[in-house]
């Protein structure tokens, strides 16, 4: 049996580094551990948590990604970690000890949305931790599910968030002709254990979320208040319609707020009415004198 070798690969997040292995070390499954207790079924992750600078461990098909605390820089320790992992793997160390669990059947049901071109498919399981949207098959390389959906000639765009998929269709087909086919395809895809996002996309998504938190802290007080109102009062209603709303910017001089509409909200005939009579009025009332208008940007 050939020896496993490791290649060190940086990521877009300076705190996270990937150790790519020359062979697959898991059976096409991904794992995340935030501490040594969570890593009870992963001898490899437990070994890493004995290092004082290890904050989080991600293990996937052919790589181990490690997030560090700020007490060290990767350039000072990455070679030692790589050697430690190489020795562990080539000495027969177990990566993950599988725990048998009862398979839960996947159910998917469809919901109409205010946008007649968009239908929402809701699953009984989480799909993604952070939303993703794709307007073409070229953009969808990070999502095996979206890529497969674009093989249907009537699929125009795909939006995935939490436990649902919003599909926008071209006018060449009617929903009553294709809904059952799409619903069954998504259900089968998920039940077979296929990944919604690629391993790299999941890792990048976590890094992007941390960057969003950092950007939020840099906002002015009015912008932060707008974000809180959108998150608490607007997003749940928008998500129930298969869409998403995201804060873009606030101009204190014109008192204009820009928001990004995605999923079923993007291009929806009723979105302008909702924007003016719902979101704009709410922000005006709750932030008296600080907001005059709300402008939408389709995602």
C-alpha positions in Angstrom: 0.0 0.0 0.0 1.4 3.4 -1.0 2.1 6.0 1.7 -0.2 8.9 2.1 1.4 12.3 1.4 0.1 15.7 2.4 0.1 19.0 0.5 -0.4 22.2 2.4 -2.9 24.6 0.8 -3.8 28.0 2.1 -7.5 29.2 2.0 -9.1 32.6 1.6 -9.3 32.7 5.4 -5.9 33.3 6.8 -6.8 31.4 10.0 -7.8 28.2 8.1 -5.4 26.0 6.3 -6.0 22.8 4.3 -3.9 19.6 4.4 -4.8 17.8 1.3 -4.2 14.0 1.3 -3.0 11.9 -1.7 -5.8 9.4 -0.9 -9.4 9.7 0.3 -9.6 9.4 4.1 -13.4 9.4 4.5 -16.2 7.8 2.6 -17.4 11.0 0.9 -18.6 12.4 4.2 -17.6 15.7 5.9 -17.2 16.3 9.6 -16.7 19.4 11.8 -15.4 19.5 15.4 -15.2 22.6 17.6 -13.5 20.9 20.5 -12.1 17.6 21.8 -15.4 16.5 23.3 -17.2 16.8 19.9 -14.4 14.8 18.4 -15.1 11.7 20.5 -15.5 9.6 17.3 -12.5 11.0 15.5 -9.1 9.9 16.8 -7.4 12.1 14.3 -9.3 15.3 15.4 -8.6 14.4 19.0 -4.9 14.3 18.3 -5.1 17.8 16.7 -7.0 19.3 19.6 -4.0 18.4 21.9 -2.2 21.2 20.0 -3.0 24.4 22.0 -3.6 26.6 18.9 -6.2 24.4 17.2 -9.7 25.9 17.3 -11.7 23.9 14.8 -11.1 20.8 12.7 -12.8 20.0 9.4 -12.4 16.5 7.9 -13.6 15.7 4.4 -12.9 13.3 1.5 -9.3 14.2 0.8 -8.4 16.9 3.1 -8.2 18.1 6.7 -8.8 21.8 7.3 -7.7 23.3 10.6 -8.7 26.7 12.0 -6.2 28.2 14.4 -6.4 30.6 17.4 -4.4 33.8 17.1 -1.6 32.7 19.3 0.4 31.4 16.4 0.8 32.0 12.6 0.5 29.1 10.2 3.8 29.6 8.6 5.4 28.8 12.0 3.6 25.5 12.7 2.1 24.2 9.4 5.1 21.9 8.6 5.0 20.3 12.0 1.2 19.7 11.8 1.6 18.3 8.3 4.3 15.9 9.5 2.2 14.9 12.5 -0.8 14.1 10.3 1.3 12.2 7.8 2.8 10.0 10.5 -0.6 9.4 12.1 -2.3 8.4 8.9 0.6 6.1 7.7 0.7 4.4 11.1 -2.9 3.3 10.6 -4.5 5.9 12.8 -8.3 6.1 12.5 -9.7 9.2 11.0 -13.3 8.7 12.1 -15.0 5.9 13.8 -18.4 5.6 12.2 -21.5 5.6 14.4 -24.4 3.7 13.0 -27.5 5.7 12.8 -31.0 5.0 11.7 -31.6 6.3 8.2 -34.4 8.9 8.1 -36.4 9.0 4.8 -36.3 12.4 3.1 -39.6 14.1 2.2 -39.9 17.1 -0.1 -43.0 19.1 -0.7 -43.6 22.1 -3.0 -45.0 25.5 -2.2 -46.1 28.3 -4.5 -44.5 31.8 -4.1 -45.7 35.3 -4.9 -43.4 35.1 -8.0 -45.3 33.0 -10.6 -41.9 31.9 -12.1 -40.6 30.5 -8.9 -41.6 27.4 -6.9 -40.2 26.4 -3.5 -39.3 22.8 -2.6 -39.0 22.2 1.1 -37.2 19.3 2.6 -37.5 17.7 6.1 -33.7 18.2 6.7 -31.2 21.0 6.7 -29.6 21.6 3.3 -27.1 24.4 3.8 -25.9 26.6 6.6 -25.7 29.7 4.4 -27.7 30.6 1.4 -26.4 30.2 -2.2 -27.8 31.4 -5.5 -26.9 30.4 -9.0 -28.0 31.9 -12.3 -26.4 29.4 -14.6 -24.7 26.0 -14.7 -21.3 27.6 -14.9 -22.0 29.4 -11.6 -23.2 26.2 -10.0 -19.9 24.3 -9.9 -19.9 24.6 -6.1 -23.2 22.8 -5.8 -23.8 19.3 -7.2 -27.5 19.7 -6.5 -27.8 23.0 -8.5 -25.6 21.6 -11.3 -27.9 18.6 -11.7 -31.0 20.9 -11.6 -29.6 23.0 -14.5 -29.7 19.8 -16.6 -33.4 20.3 -16.8 -33.9 22.6 -19.8 -36.7 24.7 -18.1 -34.6 25.6 -15.0 -33.5 29.3 -15.2 -31.9 29.8 -11.7 -31.5 28.0 -8.4 -31.6 29.4 -4.9 -30.8 27.3 -1.8 -31.3 28.3 1.8 -31.7 26.4 5.1 -34.1 23.5 4.2 -35.5 24.6 0.9 -34.7 25.0 -2.8 -36.3 27.8 -4.9 -36.3 27.1 -8.6 -37.0 29.7 -11.2 -38.3 28.4 -14.5 -38.2 29.6 -18.1 -41.6 30.1 -19.8 -41.2 27.0 -21.9 -42.9 24.9 -19.3 -45.8 25.2 -16.8 -45.5 24.2 -13.2 -48.2 21.6 -13.3 -46.2 19.8 -16.0 -42.8 19.8 -14.1 -43.5 20.1 -10.4 -43.7 16.4 -9.6 -40.6 15.6 -11.7 -38.5 18.3 -9.9 -39.8 17.3 -6.4 -39.0 13.6 -7.0 -35.6 14.4 -8.4 -34.7 16.6 -5.3 -36.0 14.0 -2.9 -34.1 11.1 -4.5 -30.9 13.2 -4.7 -31.0 14.0 -1.0 -32.1 10.5 0.1 -29.1 9.0 -1.7 -26.8 11.2 0.5 -25.5 13.3 -2.3 -23.9 16.6 -1.2 -25.8 19.9 -1.7 -22.6 21.9 -1.7 -19.0 20.7 -2.5 -16.6 20.3 0.4 -14.6 23.4 -0.7 -17.8 25.5 -0.9 -18.9 24.5 2.6 -15.5 25.6 3.9 -15.6 28.9 2.0 -19.1 29.5 3.2 -18.0 29.2 6.9 -15.2 31.7 6.2 -17.6 34.1 4.4 -20.0 34.0 7.4 -17.2 35.0 9.7 -16.3 37.9 7.4 -19.9 39.1 7.4 -19.8 39.2 11.2 -16.7 41.3 11.1 -18.2 43.6 8.5 -21.3 44.1 10.6 -19.2 45.3 13.5 -17.8 48.1 11.2 -21.3 49.5 10.4 -22.7 52.7 11.9 -25.4 52.4 14.5 -28.3 53.2 12.1 -27.1 50.5 9.7 -26.8 48.0 12.5 -30.4 48.8 13.6 -31.6 48.3 10.0 -29.9 44.9 9.8 -31.5 43.9 13.1 -35.0 44.9 11.8 -34.5 43.0 8.5 -33.3 39.9 10.3 -36.0 39.8 13.0 -39.1 41.0 11.1 -38.6 40.8 7.4 -36.4 37.8 6.6 -38.7 35.1 8.2 -41.6 36.3 6.0 -39.5 36.6 2.9 -38.0 33.1 3.5 -41.5 31.6 3.8 -42.1 32.9 0.2 -38.8 31.2 -1.0 -36.7 34.4 -1.1 -34.1 36.3 0.8 -33.4 40.0 1.7 -30.0 41.3 2.6 -28.8 44.7 3.7 -26.6 46.4 1.2 -26.0 50.0 2.3 -27.4 53.1 4.0 -26.7 56.7 3.0 -27.1 59.0 6.0 -27.3 62.1 3.7 -30.2 60.9 1.6 -31.5 58.5 4.2 -31.8 55.9 1.5 -31.5 52.2 2.3 -30.4 49.7 -0.4 -31.3 46.0 0.0 -30.6 42.9 -2.1 -33.5 40.7 -3.1 -32.7 37.0 -3.9 -34.5 33.8 -4.7 -38.2 34.2 -5.3 -38.1 37.9 -4.5 -35.7 38.7 -7.3 -37.8 39.9 -10.3 -41.1 39.2 -8.5 -43.9 41.4 -9.8 -45.2 42.0 -6.3 -41.7 42.8 -4.8 -42.0 46.6 -5.5 -45.3 46.7 -3.6 -43.9 44.7 -0.7 -40.8 46.9 -0.6 -42.7 50.2 -0.5 -45.7 49.3 1.6 -44.1 46.8 3.9 -40.3 47.2 4.4 -40.1 50.9 3.8 -43.0 51.7 6.0 -41.7 49.5 8.8 -38.2 51.1 8.7 -39.7 54.6 8.7 -41.8 53.8 11.7 -39.2 52.0 13.7 -36.3 54.3 12.9 -38.2 57.6 13.0 -36.5 60.3 10.9 -33.6 58.1 9.9 -35.0 56.4 6.8 -36.8 58.0 3.9 -36.7 55.4 1.1 -35.8 51.8 0.4 -34.3 50.7 -2.9 -34.1 47.1 -4.1 -31.3 45.5 -6.0 -32.1 42.2 -7.6 -29.5 39.5 -6.6 
